[in-house]
Amino acid sequence: MRKIFVVVSALSLAAFALQFVFAAVGAFTKPAGDGAYALHSVTGMAVIPVLTLLTVLFAALAKAPGRLVGLAALPLGLVVVQALLAALANGATDAAGASTPLGLTIAGLHAVNGIVAVHVVVNVLRGARQLARPEPAVTAPVAAREQEPA
């Protein structure tokens, strides 16, 4: 289970890394249409939550410490925050639908939250790798020889 925990954590990190690529694809698509951010949206709202739930499941099955299990669950909450920030940024436009300073600031927070999520997932992967390392063999302590007084 511990190796599976490592694999699912690595897949989760890969999905988060791809999120930045998909965001750039959406940002640089010309002309920008409704589908420009489709890959970014699907990955963020479906793939990442599923991988996060699998990561939590395998962390628990691998008997990871409670702190690591909780850390593995944190990206799910950060995804909810991402969705709220995206909705707020889209809603903070002027009457013509153009960006406003407030909307751009909120969009910037969306990016910062994504960076925080990546750092969390990196730490989960580190913890999973550490947990999967083989335990060093425990040797019996060498009995101290009793020395006879001379």
LINNOR-V113129 format. One record per residue. N is the residue number from 0. PSI is psi as a letter, one per 40 degrees, with the letter a starting at -180 (* if undefined). OMEGA is omega in degrees with one decimal (NA if undefined). Layout:
<<N PSI OMEGA> <N PSI OMEGA>>
This chain:
<<0 d -177.9> <1 d 178.1> <2 d 177.0> <3 d 175.8> <4 d 177.9> <5 d -177.7> <6 d -178.7> <7 d 176.6> <8 d 178.4> <9 d 177.0> <10 d 178.0> <11 d 177.6> <12 d 178.1> <13 d 178.8> <14 d 178.2> <15 d 177.8> <16 d 178.2> <17 d 178.4> <18 d 179.4> <19 d 176.2> <20 d -178.6> <21 d 175.8> <22 d 178.2> <23 d 176.4> <24 d 178.7> <25 d -177.5> <26 d -175.7> <27 e 176.9> <28 h 179.3> <29 h -10.2> <30 i -179.6> <31 h 179.2> <32 a -179.5> <33 d -176.8> <34 e -176.3> <35 d -177.6> <36 f -176.1> <37 d 179.7> <38 d 178.5> <39 d -179.1> <40 d -178.6> <41 d 179.6> <42 d -177.9> <43 d -175.4> <44 e -178.2> <45 d -173.4> <46 d -177.2> <47 d 176.6> <48 d 179.0> <49 d 178.7> <50 d 177.7> <51 d 178.1> <52 d 176.9> <53 d 178.5> <54 d 178.4> <55 d 179.6> <56 d -177.3> <57 d 173.5> <58 d 178.8> <59 d 179.6> <60 d 178.4> <61 e -179.4> <62 f 176.6> <63 i 175.6> <64 i -177.9> <65 d 179.5> <66 d 180.0> <67 d 176.6> <68 d 177.8> <69 d 177.5> <70 d 178.5> <71 d -179.7> <72 d -175.2> <73 d 179.1> <74 d 178.0> <75 d 175.7> <76 d 178.8> <77 d 175.4> <78 d 176.8> <79 d 177.4> <80 d 178.0> <81 d -179.1> <82 d 178.8> <83 d 179.2> <84 d 178.7> <85 d 179.9> <86 d 178.4> <87 d 178.8> <88 d 178.4> <89 d -179.3> <90 e -177.7> <91 g 177.3> <92 i 177.9> <93 a -175.7> <94 d 179.9> <95 e -179.4> <96 e 179.8> <97 i 179.1> <98 i 174.9> <99 i 177.0> <100 d 178.1> <101 d 179.7> <102 d 178.3> <103 d 176.9> <104 d 178.1> <105 d 176.9> <106 d 175.7> <107 d 176.6> <108 d 175.4> <109 d 178.7> <110 d 179.3> <111 d 178.3> <112 d 176.3> <113 d 177.9> <114 d 177.4> <115 d -179.9> <116 d 178.1> <117 d 178.9> <118 d 177.1> <119 d -178.4> <120 d 175.9> <121 d 179.3> <122 d 175.5> <123 d 179.5> <124 d 176.5> <125 d 178.9> <126 d 178.6> <127 d 178.6> <128 d 179.4> <129 d 179.5> <130 d -177.1> <131 e 178.2> <132 i 177.8> <133 i 179.2> <134 h 178.9> <135 i 180.0> <136 h 179.3> <137 h 178.7> <138 i 178.7> <139 h 179.8> <140 i 179.1> <141 h -179.3> <142 h 178.8> <143 h 179.5> <144 h 175.6> <145 h 179.5> <146 h 177.2> <147 i 178.5> <148 h -178.7> <149 * NA>>
